[in-house]
Amino acid sequence: MAKTHGVAGEWARVKGTVVGLWPLFLGIFAAGFAAAVAMFVHLEAGAAALVIAAAWIGFSIYKGARHVERYFKGARGEERVAGILQSLPDSYHVFNDFVAGGVHVDHVVAGPAGVYAIETKYWRGVVTIEEGHILLDGQLPSRSPLVQVRKEAALVKSALEKAGWKGTVTPVLAFAGDTFAAHIAEIQGAVVINSCDLRKSFDTERVVIQSSELDRLVSLMENSL
């Protein structure tokens, strides 16, 4: 089994909780302030503000729960991909939630076959490639995952260069729900793949990084955590 570093999905859960619930905390604070106004300053004004705050709290709970679930769904996808990557040979190292340039990269894999920055998506629907674009159920997503994963790979490459290692970092877009119709493809310099095909794609005798160099690289990556 591959050696695992970090906890998959941890950052997604933390970020989801903060993004989803901060409006609720703001509403609770506003309700407390409104209650104080009603008690000590002006009853009618405070009561009106309290009604508004209560409405805000209700809306925040509704919207916040949806935000939290979206991030937690992404975290479950990262956990699934991390479990598959853990089954790689013991010559591989899997860094979950690797921070490069202030960005949390879902997974970075370092092994004999090279270094890979993996962005995980847990999308419902059918994923296809048409005219050089990733489509979900025939529609362009609001944010291009190819742009995202290439940027993350570039950040990982830059971070490793600053740490003292120069080499190629391959961007990989992995679909945890195995919704990519073509299973595996290469587009705009990135590998697009279903999670179920990850283990097989790494099952290669190709050696890009020798063991001694790999040990040095892993040590540098561990120190950057």
PyMOL commands that set and color helices and strands:
alter all, ss='L'
color gray80, all
select helices_A, chain A and resi 10-40+43-86+145-163+195-202+211-224
alter helices_A, ss='H'
color red, helices_A
select strands_A, chain A and resi 3-5+93-100+103-111+114-121+127-130+133-136+169-175+184-187+190-194
alter strands_A, ss='S'
color yellow, strands_A
deselect
rebuild
show_as cartoon
